[in-house]
Amino acid sequence: MPEAVRLMVDYAFTELKLHRIEAGVMPRNLGSIRVLEKAGFHREGIARSNVLINGKWEDHQVRRSSIRKTSGKGSARLDRRFRPASANRGDPSA
């Protein structure tokens, strides 16, 4: 599952030219949190009573992956801790 999220994030930043992606996850859903962590999403905070699920307002942990501006005009870098999936193709050590 983390690889599928990585591929989606890589596509969103490289092909769609998005600047930021947010994900909301229930704080008790540790499996989903781990998938997002492996895909380079960083915790931003808790959105209190954010989503209505089965008649109950639930908190969600907000996570983000984004592109940060770096020095130099127009330069940017991915604010993620993984190599894009395309960089791993054909490299058995990756």
KAJO-V848264 format. One record per run of one state. SS is the DSSP state (a for helix, b for strand, c for the rest). FROM is the first residue (numbers start at 1). TO is the last residue. Records with the same first field share a line. If there is no record, write none. Layout:
# KAJO-V848264
SS->FROM-TO  FROM-TO
This chain:
# KAJO-V848264
c->1-1  15-19  26-29  39-41  54-55  70-75  80-84  89-94
a->2-14  30-38  85-88
b->20-25  42-53  56-69  76-79
